[in-house]
């Protein structure tokens, strides 16, 4: 994943981190230093959900079964981009 982030940044683009993905990732680690480094990367953009639009993530979460996956898919659809993901240990 590090190589993908470097390539995105080197091309002058940004990568999005849905806040819900970060929250879900934080549940599975005891030390959030790596998440903090990711969030603080100069090419990172933390993506949030507009509160009146709460039903879209709720429906996507129900359909996909994972909040982080739902958030990433919605963010990709809104920003016309792809999703790069991984599930360590799986």
KEKE-3310 file (N, C-alpha, C; in steps of 0.2 Angstrom, whole numbers, plus 5000, padded with zeros to 4 digits):
npx = (5004:5010:5018:5008:5003:5014:5016:5004:5005:5017:5013:5006:4993:4979:4975:4960:4954:4941:4933:4925:4931:4944:4940:4935:4946:4954:4949:4955:4968:4981:4989:4989:4998:5002:4991:4989:5000:4997:4985:4991:4999:5005:4998:4986:4968:4955:4940:4923:4906:4892:4881:4866:4865:4865:4858:4863:4876:4871:4863:4872:4881:4872:4870:4883:4889:4900:4906:4917:4920:4908:4909:4920:4916:4906:4912:4921:4912:4906:4917:4922:4932:4943:4944:4956:4960:4963:4964:4972:4979:4970)
npy = (4994:5006:5009:5013:5024:5033:5034:5040:5052:5057:5059:5071:5070:5067:5056:5049:5047:5040:5045:5036:5024:5025:5025:5012:5005:5009:5001:4989:4990:4992:5003:5018:5024:5022:5024:5038:5043:5040:5049:5061:5062:5072:5071:5066:5066:5068:5061:5066:5063:5072:5077:5078:5068:5055:5044:5037:5031:5023:5014:5008:5002:4992:4985:4981:4976:4980:4994:5002:4998:5002:5016:5019:5015:5023:5036:5034:5034:5047:5055:5050:5040:5026:5012:5008:4995:4984:4970:4967:4952:4943)
npz = (5000:5003:4992:4983:4988:4988:4974:4971:4977:4972:4959:4961:4966:4977:4991:4998:5014:5021:5036:5043:5040:5045:5059:5060:5057:5068:5078:5078:5081:5094:5094:5087:5079:5066:5059:5062:5055:5042:5041:5043:5032:5018:5006:5010:5012:5023:5023:5026:5031:5026:5037:5035:5025:5030:5028:5017:5020:5030:5023:5014:5023:5028:5017:5013:5024:5031:5039:5036:5023:5016:5018:5011:4998:4995:4996:4985:4975:4975:4972:4960:4959:4962:4974:4985:4995:5009:5020:5033:5038:5033)
capx = (5000:5015:5020:5002:5002:5019:5014:4998:5008:5022:5009:5002:4986:4978:4971:4955:4953:4935:4933:4922:4936:4949:4937:4935:4953:4957:4946:4958:4975:4981:4993:4987:5004:5002:4985:4991:5005:4993:4981:4995:5003:5003:4993:4980:4962:4951:4933:4918:4899:4888:4876:4860:4866:4867:4855:4867:4881:4868:4860:4878:4883:4868:4871:4890:4891:4906:4906:4923:4919:4903:4911:4925:4913:4902:4917:4923:4906:4905:4923:4923:4938:4943:4945:4962:4959:4966:4962:4978:4978:4964)
capy = (5000:5012:5011:5016:5031:5036:5035:5045:5059:5059:5062:5077:5069:5066:5050:5050:5042:5041:5045:5030:5019:5026:5023:5005:5003:5010:4996:4983:4991:4995:5008:5021:5028:5021:5028:5045:5045:5040:5055:5067:5062:5078:5070:5063:5070:5064:5062:5065:5062:5077:5075:5077:5062:5050:5038:5033:5027:5017:5009:5005:4998:4987:4981:4978:4972:4983:5001:5005:4997:5006:5023:5019:5014:5030:5041:5033:5036:5054:5058:5047:5037:5019:5011:5003:4993:4978:4968:4963:4945:4940)
capz = (5000:5004:4985:4980:4991:4985:4967:4970:4980:4967:4953:4962:4967:4984:4992:5003:5020:5025:5043:5046:5039:5051:5065:5060:5058:5075:5083:5077:5083:5100:5094:5081:5076:5058:5056:5063:5050:5036:5041:5042:5025:5014:5001:5013:5013:5027:5020:5031:5028:5027:5042:5032:5021:5035:5026:5012:5023:5034:5018:5011:5028:5029:5011:5012:5030:5035:5039:5032:5016:5014:5018:5005:4991:4994:4994:4978:4970:4976:4970:4954:4959:4964:4981:4986:5002:5012:5026:5036:5042:5030)
cpx = (5004:5017:5014:5002:5008:5018:5009:5001:5013:5019:5005:4995:4985:4974:4966:4955:4946:4935:4931:4927:4942:4946:4937:4941:4956:4954:4951:4966:4975:4985:4991:4992:5004:4996:4986:4995:5001:4989:4985:5000:5000:4998:4987:4974:4957:4944:4928:4911:4895:4882:4869:4860:4867:4864:4859:4872:4877:4865:4866:4881:4879:4869:4877:4892:4897:4906:4911:4922:4914:4905:4916:4921:4909:4907:4920:4918:4906:4911:4925:4930:4938:4944:4951:4961:4963:4963:4967:4975:4972:4966)
cpy = (5006:5014:5015:5023:5035:5038:5040:5052:5061:5062:5068:5076:5068:5059:5052:5045:5044:5040:5039:5024:5019:5024:5016:5002:5003:5005:4990:4984:4994:5002:5012:5025:5028:5025:5036:5047:5045:5047:5061:5067:5069:5077:5067:5068:5066:5066:5061:5064:5069:5075:5073:5070:5056:5043:5034:5029:5021:5012:5005:5000:4991:4982:4977:4974:4975:4990:5005:5004:5001:5013:5024:5019:5021:5035:5041:5035:5043:5057:5055:5044:5030:5019:5006:5001:4986:4977:4964:4957:4941:4937)
cpz = (5000:4997:4982:4982:4989:4978:4967:4972:4974:4960:4954:4964:4975:4985:4998:5008:5023:5032:5046:5045:5044:5057:5066:5061:5065:5080:5083:5079:5090:5100:5087:5078:5068:5055:5057:5057:5043:5036:5040:5036:5021:5009:5003:5013:5017:5025:5026:5027:5030:5031:5039:5027:5024:5032:5021:5015:5027:5029:5015:5016:5029:5023:5011:5019:5034:5034:5035:5025:5013:5013:5012:4998:4990:4993:4987:4973:4970:4972:4963:4954:4962:4971:4981:4994:5003:5018:5029:5039:5039:5023)
residu = (UNK:UNK:UNK:UNK:UNK:UNK:UNK:UNK:UNK:UNK:UNK:UNK:UNK:UNK:UNK:UNK:UNK:UNK:UNK:UNK:UNK:UNK:UNK:UNK:UNK:UNK:UNK:UNK:UNK:UNK:UNK:UNK:UNK:UNK:UNK:UNK:UNK:UNK:UNK:UNK:UNK:UNK:UNK:UNK:UNK:UNK:UNK:UNK:UNK:UNK:UNK:UNK:UNK:UNK:UNK:UNK:UNK:UNK:UNK:UNK:UNK:UNK:UNK:UNK:UNK:UNK:UNK:UNK:UNK:UNK:UNK:UNK:UNK:UNK:UNK:UNK:UNK:UNK:UNK:UNK:UNK:UNK:UNK:UNK:UNK:UNK:UNK:UNK:UNK:UNK)
# end
